[in-house]
């Protein structure tokens, strides 16, 4: 009789472990640094997790190097083949300012990585304001600008791309999961749109300057007529 035979793990135990991983994934992102034990459980069960969530029309996106995992709806190609499942992960349409700020933060992270700096990118709010300031019309109200940036940062934090440091409300860490959503192709497309936006903005500023000049000339002409 073989004394070295291993006992099978009871199904209820593995099912319990699976639930401990899948439920948090359905709620959001799992980070290695935030919950190492949960992360290790995910690595051990990832094959079962992939099979389980596939039934729900989802796929597991796991990056061991960056230390994060999340679920996303399977590509739209599945819908073309008749698999019209309702979406558990809703698509979200982002406003232009939020998209702009995401792109700027993604570029900042790429620059930090290229410079061989810290793996964590932490920025003060004032620096984030400076990043977006150059893309706004000259003379924008400073107080209003800061309020707007706070609103956009709150939205990005809600989406999980940044987080406030504990006890330092004006310091933000750019989460590395932003790389999974803002890739090189997305950035290239956004750069094209941004260039068009800047051209349009420049044209508007030039038009405003011409209108002001015309108004001053008309006013001067009226004053000359009054003198006569």
C-alpha positions, 0 to 999 in steps of 0.5 A: 500500500502506498503510504505517500499518497496525498489526500485530495483537497476537499472541494468546499475548501477550494470553492471557498478560496475561489470565492475569496478571490473572485468576489474582490475581483468583481468589486475592483482591482486586486493589488499585490502590495495591498493584500499579499495573501489574497494576491498569492491565492489568486496566483494559485487559483488563476486557472480556475478563476479564468474558467469561472469568470469566462462563464460570466463573459469576463476575462482575468487581466493579471500582470505579475510584474506590476502586481495588479489584477482585474476583470474586464468584459471579453472583446466585442468580437465575442458579440459578433459570434452571437455571445450577447451576454449582458455586461457585468463591467460597464463601459464608462465614457470619460470627459475630455479633461479627465482623458487629458489628465489620464494621458498626462499622468500616464506620460509622467509615469513613463518618464519616471520609469525611463529615468530609472527612478522609484517604482512609485510615482507620487505627485503633489496636487500643485504639480498635477495642476501645472501639468494641465495648466498649459492646455487651458486658455491663458488667463484661466481663473486659478481658484476655479482651475484648482477646483476643476483639477480636484474634481477630475482627480476625484473621478480618476481616484474613483476609477482606481488610477490614483490614490491619495496618500494617507494623511496627505490629502494633496499627495497622489500616487499614480497607480501602475494599473493606468498602463493597462488602460492607457497604452501606447496606441491610446496615447498616440491617438490622444496626442493627435486629438490633443494637437487638434485641440491646441490648434483650435484653442490657439485659433480661438485666442487669436480670434479673441485678440482680433475682436478686441483690437477691432473693438478698440479701433471702433471705440477710437473712431467713435471718440474721434467723431465726438471730438469733431 
